[in-house]
Amino acid sequence: MDRLKALGLQHVTDYFTNSWDDIKSEWVQGLRNVDLTFQVATNNRLESINSKIKSVCSRYVTMKQFFSELFPVLASLCDECRHPNIMMLVKHPVVQRPEELKAYESMLTAYAFAIVNKQYQLSCRLTPSCVNGDKYTFDTSAGVVNATCTGCNCMQFVTVGLPCKHVLNIRKQRSQSLFDESLVLARWKQSAYWDHCKLRSTYADSYVAVSTAVPERKSSILSQHEKFRVAKKVTDSLASLCSEGGTVRLHGKTAVSEKCTAVVEPR
């Protein structure tokens, strides 16, 4: 702001102050990361709904005709949202889950549990840089993260409202149960989701649960592009791990990575 004022463009400064400065928490990336944003930084969902309405509703029509076309679109959008929710209610995939996460799986929606499950897998590779009583410190690529068994100041925990890898790592080290309902926002629970979609009163008392086994994938010959995508996942994860920690450790990690590159390099 001081640099802007130093330019001496009063009309530009007034415009910025009146239009943007008061709402900087909505557009400054660093400030958005300290609020509950669910890591949504775009309006893509609104644009998608708008495009669907425009594809059905005619332009330059009377108000009566417009609403006669709008209501079926809204009903169709509601049905689109309700269908996967019904599937979540009546179908239970038969897959191997860590025993420690079973309580989360039974309470959370499939989308929310997938986030927790990924954080759990990441937590198994973490090592705190400092421990002071019940407070743990982790060195990450985004900076220093301070956490306890009931909270964390990392972007994942603050913006999403679900247990992060740091909290799960601490609870596991302290031999505590990974499940803690206070770590989960109500919006991620299946019960809240069903109530929001008005499914509980209609289906909950009469549904028959169906267990579906995930079919085993047959191995097939991968194309060069498919091989590249598989390898890229590994190298992206390796780059993320190398970037965490200090510069001295970075040089050691990159040296090991270069040796791995030499091993897989074609002769």
Secondary structure as a PSIPRED ss2 file (coil, helix, strand):
# PSIPRED VFORMAT (PSIPRED V4.0)

   1 M C   1.000  0.000  0.000
   2 D H   0.000  1.000  0.000
   3 R H   0.000  1.000  0.000
   4 L H   0.000  1.000  0.000
   5 K H   0.000  1.000  0.000
   6 A H   0.000  1.000  0.000
   7 L C   1.000  0.000  0.000
   8 G C   1.000  0.000  0.000
   9 L C   1.000  0.000  0.000
  10 Q H   0.000  1.000  0.000
  11 H H   0.000  1.000  0.000
  12 V H   0.000  1.000  0.000
  13 T H   0.000  1.000  0.000
  14 D H   0.000  1.000  0.000
  15 Y H   0.000  1.000  0.000
  16 F H   0.000  1.000  0.000
  17 T H   0.000  1.000  0.000
  18 N H   0.000  1.000  0.000
  19 S H   0.000  1.000  0.000
  20 W C   1.000  0.000  0.000
  21 D H   0.000  1.000  0.000
  22 D H   0.000  1.000  0.000
  23 I H   0.000  1.000  0.000
  24 K H   0.000  1.000  0.000
  25 S H   0.000  1.000  0.000
  26 E H   0.000  1.000  0.000
  27 W H   0.000  1.000  0.000
  28 V C   1.000  0.000  0.000
  29 Q H   0.000  1.000  0.000
  30 G H   0.000  1.000  0.000
  31 L H   0.000  1.000  0.000
  32 R H   0.000  1.000  0.000
  33 N C   1.000  0.000  0.000
  34 V C   1.000  0.000  0.000
  35 D C   1.000  0.000  0.000
  36 L C   1.000  0.000  0.000
  37 T C   1.000  0.000  0.000
  38 F C   1.000  0.000  0.000
  39 Q C   1.000  0.000  0.000
  40 V C   1.000  0.000  0.000
  41 A C   1.000  0.000  0.000
  42 T C   1.000  0.000  0.000
  43 N C   1.000  0.000  0.000
  44 N H   0.000  1.000  0.000
  45 R H   0.000  1.000  0.000
  46 L H   0.000  1.000  0.000
  47 E H   0.000  1.000  0.000
  48 S H   0.000  1.000  0.000
  49 I H   0.000  1.000  0.000
  50 N H   0.000  1.000  0.000
  51 S H   0.000  1.000  0.000
  52 K H   0.000  1.000  0.000
  53 I H   0.000  1.000  0.000
  54 K H   0.000  1.000  0.000
  55 S H   0.000  1.000  0.000
  56 V H   0.000  1.000  0.000
  57 C C   1.000  0.000  0.000
  58 S C   1.000  0.000  0.000
  59 R C   1.000  0.000  0.000
  60 Y C   1.000  0.000  0.000
  61 V C   1.000  0.000  0.000
  62 T C   1.000  0.000  0.000
  63 M H   0.000  1.000  0.000
  64 K H   0.000  1.000  0.000
  65 Q H   0.000  1.000  0.000
  66 F H   0.000  1.000  0.000
  67 F H   0.000  1.000  0.000
  68 S H   0.000  1.000  0.000
  69 E H   0.000  1.000  0.000
  70 L H   0.000  1.000  0.000
  71 F H   0.000  1.000  0.000
  72 P H   0.000  1.000  0.000
  73 V H   0.000  1.000  0.000
  74 L H   0.000  1.000  0.000
  75 A H   0.000  1.000  0.000
  76 S H   0.000  1.000  0.000
  77 L H   0.000  1.000  0.000
  78 C H   0.000  1.000  0.000
  79 D H   0.000  1.000  0.000
  80 E H   0.000  1.000  0.000
  81 C H   0.000  1.000  0.000
  82 R H   0.000  1.000  0.000
  83 H H   0.000  1.000  0.000
  84 P H   0.000  1.000  0.000
  85 N H   0.000  1.000  0.000
  86 I H   0.000  1.000  0.000
  87 M H   0.000  1.000  0.000
  88 M H   0.000  1.000  0.000
  89 L H   0.000  1.000  0.000
  90 V H   0.000  1.000  0.000
  91 K E   0.000  0.000  1.000
  92 H E   0.000  0.000  1.000
  93 P E   0.000  0.000  1.000
  94 V E   0.000  0.000  1.000
  95 V C   1.000  0.000  0.000
  96 Q C   1.000  0.000  0.000
  97 R C   1.000  0.000  0.000
  98 P C   1.000  0.000  0.000
  99 E H   0.000  1.000  0.000
 100 E H   0.000  1.000  0.000
 101 L H   0.000  1.000  0.000
 102 K H   0.000  1.000  0.000
 103 A H   0.000  1.000  0.000
 104 Y H   0.000  1.000  0.000
 105 E H   0.000  1.000  0.000
 106 S H   0.000  1.000  0.000
 107 M H   0.000  1.000  0.000
 108 L E   0.000  0.000  1.000
 109 T C   1.000  0.000  0.000
 110 A H   0.000  1.000  0.000
 111 Y H   0.000  1.000  0.000
 112 A H   0.000  1.000  0.000
 113 F H   0.000  1.000  0.000
 114 A H   0.000  1.000  0.000
 115 I H   0.000  1.000  0.000
 116 V H   0.000  1.000  0.000
 117 N H   0.000  1.000  0.000
 118 K H   0.000  1.000  0.000
 119 Q H   0.000  1.000  0.000
 120 Y H   0.000  1.000  0.000
 121 Q H   0.000  1.000  0.000
 122 L H   0.000  1.000  0.000
 123 S H   0.000  1.000  0.000
 124 C C   1.000  0.000  0.000
 125 R C   1.000  0.000  0.000
 126 L C   1.000  0.000  0.000
 127 T C   1.000  0.000  0.000
 128 P C   1.000  0.000  0.000
 129 S C   1.000  0.000  0.000
 130 C E   0.000  0.000  1.000
 131 V E   0.000  0.000  1.000
 132 N E   0.000  0.000  1.000
 133 G C   1.000  0.000  0.000
 134 D C   1.000  0.000  0.000
 135 K E   0.000  0.000  1.000
 136 Y E   0.000  0.000  1.000
 137 T E   0.000  0.000  1.000
 138 F E   0.000  0.000  1.000
 139 D E   0.000  0.000  1.000
 140 T E   0.000  0.000  1.000
 141 S C   1.000  0.000  0.000
 142 A C   1.000  0.000  0.000
 143 G E   0.000  0.000  1.000
 144 V E   0.000  0.000  1.000
 145 V E   0.000  0.000  1.000
 146 N E   0.000  0.000  1.000
 147 A E   0.000  0.000  1.000
 148 T E   0.000  0.000  1.000
 149 C C   1.000  0.000  0.000
 150 T C   1.000  0.000  0.000
 151 G E   0.000  0.000  1.000
 152 C E   0.000  0.000  1.000
 153 N C   1.000  0.000  0.000
 154 C C   1.000  0.000  0.000
 155 M H   0.000  1.000  0.000
 156 Q H   0.000  1.000  0.000
 157 F H   0.000  1.000  0.000
 158 V H   0.000  1.000  0.000
 159 T H   0.000  1.000  0.000
 160 V H   0.000  1.000  0.000
 161 G C   1.000  0.000  0.000
 162 L C   1.000  0.000  0.000
 163 P C   1.000  0.000  0.000
 164 C C   1.000  0.000  0.000
 165 K H   0.000  1.000  0.000
 166 H H   0.000  1.000  0.000
 167 V H   0.000  1.000  0.000
 168 L H   0.000  1.000  0.000
 169 N H   0.000  1.000  0.000
 170 I H   0.000  1.000  0.000
 171 R H   0.000  1.000  0.000
 172 K H   0.000  1.000  0.000
 173 Q H   0.000  1.000  0.000
 174 R C   1.000  0.000  0.000
 175 S C   1.000  0.000  0.000
 176 Q C   1.000  0.000  0.000
 177 S C   1.000  0.000  0.000
 178 L C   1.000  0.000  0.000
 179 F C   1.000  0.000  0.000
 180 D C   1.000  0.000  0.000
 181 E H   0.000  1.000  0.000
 182 S H   0.000  1.000  0.000
 183 L H   0.000  1.000  0.000
 184 V C   1.000  0.000  0.000
 185 L C   1.000  0.000  0.000
 186 A H   0.000  1.000  0.000
 187 R H   0.000  1.000  0.000
 188 W H   0.000  1.000  0.000
 189 K E   0.000  0.000  1.000
 190 Q H   0.000  1.000  0.000
 191 S H   0.000  1.000  0.000
 192 A H   0.000  1.000  0.000
 193 Y H   0.000  1.000  0.000
 194 W H   0.000  1.000  0.000
 195 D H   0.000  1.000  0.000
 196 H H   0.000  1.000  0.000
 197 C C   1.000  0.000  0.000
 198 K C   1.000  0.000  0.000
 199 L C   1.000  0.000  0.000
 200 R H   0.000  1.000  0.000
 201 S H   0.000  1.000  0.000
 202 T H   0.000  1.000  0.000
 203 Y H   0.000  1.000  0.000
 204 A H   0.000  1.000  0.000
 205 D C   1.000  0.000  0.000
 206 S C   1.000  0.000  0.000
 207 Y C   1.000  0.000  0.000
 208 V C   1.000  0.000  0.000
 209 A C   1.000  0.000  0.000
 210 V E   0.000  0.000  1.000
 211 S E   0.000  0.000  1.000
 212 T E   0.000  0.000  1.000
 213 A E   0.000  0.000  1.000
 214 V C   1.000  0.000  0.000
 215 P C   1.000  0.000  0.000
 216 E C   1.000  0.000  0.000
 217 R C   1.000  0.000  0.000
 218 K C   1.000  0.000  0.000
 219 S C   1.000  0.000  0.000
 220 S C   1.000  0.000  0.000
 221 I C   1.000  0.000  0.000
 222 L C   1.000  0.000  0.000
 223 S C   1.000  0.000  0.000
 224 Q H   0.000  1.000  0.000
 225 H H   0.000  1.000  0.000
 226 E H   0.000  1.000  0.000
 227 K H   0.000  1.000  0.000
 228 F H   0.000  1.000  0.000
 229 R H   0.000  1.000  0.000
 230 V H   0.000  1.000  0.000
 231 A H   0.000  1.000  0.000
 232 K H   0.000  1.000  0.000
 233 K H   0.000  1.000  0.000
 234 V H   0.000  1.000  0.000
 235 T H   0.000  1.000  0.000
 236 D H   0.000  1.000  0.000
 237 S H   0.000  1.000  0.000
 238 L H   0.000  1.000  0.000
 239 A H   0.000  1.000  0.000
 240 S H   0.000  1.000  0.000
 241 L H   0.000  1.000  0.000
 242 C H   0.000  1.000  0.000
 243 S H   0.000  1.000  0.000
 244 E C   1.000  0.000  0.000
 245 G C   1.000  0.000  0.000
 246 G C   1.000  0.000  0.000
 247 T H   0.000  1.000  0.000
 248 V H   0.000  1.000  0.000
 249 R H   0.000  1.000  0.000
 250 L H   0.000  1.000  0.000
 251 H H   0.000  1.000  0.000
 252 G H   0.000  1.000  0.000
 253 K H   0.000  1.000  0.000
 254 T H   0.000  1.000  0.000
 255 A H   0.000  1.000  0.000
 256 V H   0.000  1.000  0.000
 257 S H   0.000  1.000  0.000
 258 E H   0.000  1.000  0.000
 259 K H   0.000  1.000  0.000
 260 C H   0.000  1.000  0.000
 261 T H   0.000  1.000  0.000
 262 A H   0.000  1.000  0.000
 263 V H   0.000  1.000  0.000
 264 V H   0.000  1.000  0.000
 265 E C   1.000  0.000  0.000
 266 P C   1.000  0.000  0.000
 267 R C   1.000  0.000  0.000
